[in-house]
Amino acid sequence: MQETGSLARVGRFTQGIYGYVFALLVCLAGAGLFLLVTPQSRTEHIPRVDFSIDQINAARAASYEIVSPREVLPNWVPNSSNLTDNAGAVTWRLGFATARRQHAMLAQSDEQPSGEFANRMANTDKVTGSRQINGETWQERLRQDKNQRSLVRVLPDRTVVVTGTADWAELTALAQSLVAQPRPETTPSATS
């Protein structure tokens, strides 16, 4: 009989406005405790990659002249590098978090047809303008629905694309920093 009375009091307590307030307080206390014991970092962490090996391997493997930034632009972080050789077409993609923490990527390949590579990297085949950078003409392409801007150079032996969510000024700065990379000399194998 006494058990039934206790259950009735608990039932009344967990129903109505008192039960709602009690449940809300328990949830808030649990969330507060979770936030208190969970480590939190207030510093930005963007993974940095060393792309020097891919740069050397790309220059060695490609039949065309590889370009890369003379040096990493101030406050930019290289965060991805991907080198592929697909049926003889050498493609190197080098990604950055820009100073304004947008994305910028340098992509270059001798894939044929070159227009398809440019269209795929820019996510559009529509040329919206042109820009002179270091005495060379680059196509401007804009894909507004993806917030993607691209600078494209289609050359006889390769295609170079600078693309990303970065603004035109940052993409232009990346394109301006590009210099040709020398092909590494191969060491002759020792013969006995």
Secondary structure, 3 states (H helix, E strand, C coil): CHHHHHHHHHHHHCCHHHHHHHHHHHHHHHHHHHHHHCCCCCCCCCCCCCCHHHHHHHHHHCCCCCEEECCCCCCCEEEEEEEEEECCEEEEEEEEECCCCCEEEEEEECCCCHHHHHHHHHCCCCCCEEEEECCEEEEEEEEHHHCEEEEEEECCCCEEEEEECCCHHHHHHHHHCEEECCCCCCCCCCCC
